[in-house]
Structures are given as structure tokens and as C-alpha cells.
């Protein structure tokens, strides 16, 4: 473990965030929000100076490749420090007077959760709204992956960093070189951003609204520039465009690359993708049918609202076009169950991930088979390939930790006098990086009413959920710090 190399990489990361923060300065100057521009310039200058000093002090850091321990420390510290830097414009501009609230908003952005403490959004400075949504975009694909794509130019290897940031079943590389993989992923991410922005502008959105809502969509984040989220636009065209891109963002980005390179066959043979689309279609039809019976006279209208909300919850985006708490209880139950699922592995979505749900289901089926045929061998297969037992064990351990964290967060929230449904929904919405939930954190509410202590707990829950638990929790084990 090398503190110098971790400090050096974190310094590079903060400089990258400062670079993106400069675009918010440009937005502030364009809209003549000069006082707000200072709230960005001050942290940019201070961070650049401090990072420059650290880079100079660690210029002889020795080995260039971080160890796995370095990777874990960097990812957690990097994400936390990025949120710390990102919250300063909120705090310094006076938009969010409380530092705790400002940090909550920033960590919610970088973790693509979309949980907000803001009660009034549309009156905020446009540079603040832009930066708030940009934190989604940066956190979506992963600041770490962006750093990995650039670090080779700086003489630092990156595979350990990606494995620490994405400790799922596999880290699927597009090319033999991890830096090239990161670059291709970002090209796809950028391409989706440009395409959706143009399509939303074609539906009548202004450029800034289209761009910020695209940031929240491709990153499956959910921050909107409007008080009533996407419902503000009341447009079937906009709803369907965002629905399509939410579903696309919830897919494994490696599959996007294979699709663009003409390898369509791999999509049809991918077990996780088939399960993901099946869940989306079945849930959408179930909710649409119930909405058609009790709320909307036309099935097309029911399908529009159903598909949007199912995609939003399943992919952990968090946009809303209707108050789903007024929907029939069966429709609410479907959305509640989807909060346990999440997007695909290798996507910008949060949650448990479809791949883990599929593996656990297949393993449960195999266990029942063993009861009938104790001496038989039933290999667990995904996409035609056998899954190693150690992966099944890792997924089982993750699922146990996930449920444990949910229960602990639920318990802590109930200590503040919150009813059980709201407490469970709060835990699901933060650990799963969803944003809106049910009860006092429903689609028409926000998180401002929680105490500072609860907000810090929820901030930790969002970070742990975004980094898939293991990366964060391993730092609390004595074994990690032993030589």
C-alpha cells in the first residue's frame, strides 16, 4: 500500500473535476450569473493549487502501478473528495446554506442517486442546475473509468482501479488494454449523450433543459431542472425518448459496443439482457393494464406512464411523470419490487443488478434439483458458459450484505421517528441509488426534513451502494490494514 501514489491519483482526479467545473463557469458567465461564477472559480483555484502541491511532493512516488489496496482506498477517497469539491459551489453560492445539505446533494449527484434536499428547483441559478446534473454525468460511467482512460498518459496503470470501482461478477473488457476499454466506453457514453440531447431538443426542450435531462438519463441519475421532474413538459414524445434511453443506459455498455460493431448475435445470447428486458416488459404490461382499468381511459396513455415509471425505477434513474403513490396498490407493489432489482452489470444503473438476481434464482433452482437427485451435477450457466462456484459465493455474500445494510439503514431512519414504510423506502432509494421512494420520500417529496445525522448516514449509504458495498466495507476490516 502506497499513500503517495493514492494521493497522486486523487490529485489528478480532482483536477479533472475542476476541468469539468470550468464548464459551469462558462454557463454562469453566459447567463450573467457573475456572483455564482465566483462560487465555482474559488474552489477551482484552491483545488488546483493544493493538487499541484501534492503532485509536486509525490513526483518521486516510486512504482507506477497501484496495488489492489491502493485501488480500494483511491476509489472511496476519490469519490468522497469529488463530492466534497462538488458541493462547494452549492454552499459558497448560498444556494444550499447548510454544508451537510450541500454535501448530501453532491454525493447524491456523483452516485447517480438523485435524492434531493431542494424544495424549490426552478428558481435556482442555471449554472447551479447545470453543475448539479453534470455531477450525475460524471458519476454515471464512473469518474474512476475516466481517470483510468487518462492516467496511462501520466504513467499510472489502471486495471486495479476499475476492479475496485466495479467489484461485480466480472470486469468485461472490450479490448486487451484497460485504458482503451475505458475510452471506448466513454465514446459510447458521449454518443448517447449527444443523440438524446438532440432528440429532446426536437421535442421542444431548450438546449440547457435537454442537456441536463440527458445527463440524468444516460447516468440513470434523475436530477431535473423542474420542480415536477419530467412531468413538467407533459409530452408523450419526451416521455418515450427518455424511457428509451433509460432502458438503454440500464444495459451493459459492453453490449452497446458489440451492437455498434455488428456483433448482434451476442445480444440474443446474453442471459442478463434477456432477463432485464423480460422484467421491463412484464412489469410495464402489468402496471399499464391496472392503470388502464382504474385511471387512464386509453391503453396507449396508460402504457406511456407505465413504461416511463417502470424504466425509471428499474434502472434506478428516479425521474417521474406522475405521482405513482396515487396509483392502484398492485401497480405500486410492482414498482416497490423493482427497487430491489436495478440495472444490468456494466451499466450506469444501481441496485442489486439483474445478473445477481439471475444467478441467485438459478442457484435456488439447482438446490431444489439436488434435493431430488443428490448425486447429480447441475452446472449453473449464463449465456452458455458455466459460472464458477466462487462467483456464486461472492454474489451470495453481496446479497447478504445488501440486505443487511438495508435493514441497518431502515433501523437508523426509524430512530428519527419515521414510519416503517418510509424508512424501508428510504433505505432502498439510497442504497440502491434510486432517489424517490414511497411515503415521506415519495415522488412528490424530498429529503430536507431529515436531521443532519440521518443525512450523513444516507450519504454513506449512497456511496456504499454506488461502489457496490464490498469496496467501501472492506476498508472497515482489520485484515485490510495488515501488511
C-alpha positions, -999 to +999 in steps of 0.1 A: +000+000+000+014+033-011-001+065+003+019+086-021+005+070-052-030+072-038-026+109-031-011+114-065-041+098-083-067+116-062-049+148-071-053+140-108-089+131-102-097+165-085-080+183-114-103+165-138-133+175-118-120+211-118-118+209-156-155+200-158-163+226-133-149+252-156-178+244-180-202+255-152-183+288-150-189+293-187-226+286-182-227+312-153-210+338-175-233+332-204-263+337-183-247+367-165-247+349-131-214+366-121-217+360-083-224+323-089-194+321-112-172+330-082-186+301-062-171+279-089-139+298-095-128+299-058-128+261-053-112+256-088-083+279-079-079+265-044-081+228-055-057+234-084-031+249-061-034+222-035-034+194-061-004+210-077+015+210-044+006+173-038+017+163-073+050+181-069+055+165-034+047+130-048+066+133-081+090+105-069+063+081-057+082+051-069+062+023-085+037+034-111+010+007-108-013+009-078-019-023-058-054-036-051-054-020-017-044+013-033-073+009-057-098+004-029-085+034-010-084+056-041-119+048-052-135+055-018-114+086-012-117+098-048-155+096-047-157+112-013-133+140-023-150+146-056-183+151-038-166+174-013-153+195-042-186+193-060-206+205-030-186+238-026-204+257-054-238+249-038-225+260-004-205+291-015-232+304-037-257+303-009-280+280-029-277+254-002-267+273+031-261+241+051-228+223+044-244+189+053-272+195+028-247+207+001-226+175+006-258+153+005-268+169-028-233+164-043-229+128-032-264+121-044-253+135-078-220+117-081-235+084-070-263+090-095-289+086-068-310+117-074-322+121-038-325+158-032-330+182-003-341+210-025-378+221-022-376+247-050-356+240-081-367+261-110-357+294-093-321+283-088-293+298-109-289+279-142-252+273-136-261+255-104-287+234-121-262+226-148-235+216-124-260+196-103-269+175-133-233+173-146-223+155-113-247+127-125-230+125-159-195+123-143-205+097-117-226+077-142-199+060-162-175+065-133-150+092-125-126+063-120-130+050-155-125+084-169-093+087-148-082+052-160-085+064-196-062+094-189-038+080-163-018+059-188-007+093-203+006+101-168+024+068-163-001+052-139-017+018-146-055+014-141-068-022-140-068-023-102-088+009-101-115-004-124-118-037-104-121-017-072-148+006-087-168-023-102-165-053-080-193-072-097-192-107-111-168-098-139-150-068-153-156-073-190-130-057-212-137-047-248-100-045-257-069-061-242-058-028-228-080-015-200-073+022-209-086+015-244-117-001-229-124+029-208-120+052-238-144+032-259-170+032-231-167+069-229-171+073-266-204+053-264-215+074-233-207+106-251-225+095-283-257+086-263-255+120-246-253+139-279-281+118-295-305+121-267-299+159-263-307+164-300-338+143-298-351+161-267-345+195-284-365+181-313-394+176-289-394+213-278-369+214-249-344+242-247-308+233-250-300+235-213-330+215-203-323+189-229-287+186-219-293+184-181-321+158-185-299+138-208-272+139-181-297+125-157-309+099-181-277+083-195-263+083-160-295+069-146-294+097-120-327+116-121-319+153-112-343+175-131-343+213-136-381+213-129-400+210-096-422+183-111-394+165-129-402+153-164-440+157-158-434+194-162-431+190-200-463+170-204-451+155-237-456+119-248-427+123-272-403+134-245-415+107-222-408+080-248-374+094-257-363+094-221-378+060-215-358+045-244-326+060-232-332+049-196-336+014-207-305+017-229-285+031-200-296+002-178-279-022-203-243-034-201-223-009-220-201-036-234-232-048-253-236-014-268-201-017-281-208-051-296-240-039-312-222-009-328-195-033-341-221-055-357-220-084-332-258-086-328-256-123-320-241-117-286-271-097-276-296-125-283-274-150-263-269-127-233-288-142-204-287-110-183-300-088-211-329-112-219-339-113-182-336-075-179-358-069-209-383-095-198-386-079-164-391-045-180-418-057-205-437-078-180-437-051-153-447-025-178-477-045-191-488-054-156-488-018-144-503-005-177-532-029-175-540-018-140-537+019-149-559+014-179-586-002-157-586+024-130-570+056-141-564+062-178-592+055-204-567+049-233-543+020-231-517+039-251-517+066-224-515+040-196-486+023-214-468+056-217-469+064-180-463+027-170-432+022-193-417+055-181-421+048-144-411+011-146-379+021-166-372+049-141-374+026-111-358-005-127-328+014-139-326+034-107-329+067-126-356+083-105-374+106-129-412+109-125-441+118-148-468+111-123-474+107-086-473+069-086-484+068-049-519+076-062-518+046-085-535+013-076-518-007-049-509-035-073-490-010-096-472+004-065-463-031-054-447-038-088-426-006-086-416-014-050-403-049-060-384-033-089-365-012-064-347-045-053-335-053-089-316-025-106-299-023-140-275-047-157-239-052-147-216-028-165-244-002-167-248+031-150-277+017-130-275+009-093-294-017-072-285-054-068-282-058-106-301-082-128-271-106-132-270-113-095-308-119-093-305-143-122-276-162-106-293-165-073-325-177-089-307-203-110-288-215-079-320-218-059-335-239-087-304-261-087-306-266-049-342-279-054-329-303-081-302-315-057-329-325-032-344-348-058-311-360-073-284-356-046-256-372-067-263-353-099-243-324-113-262-293-123-239-266-137-250-230-135-248-214-169-250-178-181-250-170-218-240-206-225-210-205-202-206-222-168-204-199-138-176-207-113-186-215-078-165-187-063-186-162-083-218-177-069-203-174-034-194-138-040-229-130-052-244-147-022-222-127+001-231-095-017-268-102-014-265-108+023-245-076+028-270-057+007-300-069+028-280-062+060-272-027+050-309-021+040-320-033+074-294-012+093-303+020+074-340+013+079-334+009+116-314+041+118-341+061+099-369+047+122-349+061+152-358+095+138-395+087+142-401+078+106-428+053+098-417+018+087-427+020+050-410+053+046-379+040+064-377+009+042-382+030+011-355+055+022-330+026+026-339+011-008-338+045-025-304+055-011-285+021-011-300+013-045-292+048-058-328+053-069-337+086-054-375+087-049-393+060-030-425+058-010-440+076+019-421+107+030-395+102+003-422+096-024-422+112-059-436+145-046-413+148-016-376+153-008-351+146+019-348+181+035-369+170+066-343+145+078-318+156+105-281+162+097-272+129+113-296+109+092-284+128+060-248+118+068-259+081+073-278+083+040-248+099+022-227+069+033-254+045+022-254+062-013-217+059-016-216+023-004-244+014-028-228+031-058-195+013-051-213-020-046-207-024-009-175-045-009-153-016-020-164+005+010-169-021+037-136-038+031-119-007+045-135-013+078-119-048+082-087-051+103-073-076+077-073-049+050-048-027+070-025-055+079+008-058+059 
